[in-house]
């Protein structure tokens, strides 16, 4: 196994670990946002929006990283 293949395998492992940690983190962000929206009173939605937006953007980046990595793996050859 050459160095390039080892780097590719390491990159795939890093992405899978990011997904294992990132998906629950985004669920926690949505939960905190929901808690703030429910119990935040009149300002609840305003306080919850940054949590919702951050959780959604993080989830998109995490899931998109896997798709981008698999696309590049198919298209790039050394």
Secondary structure, 3 states (H helix, E strand, C coil): CCHHHHHHHHHHHHHHHHHHHHHHHHHHHHHHHHHHHHHCHHHHHHHHHHHHHHHHHHHHHHHHHHHHHHHHHHHCCC
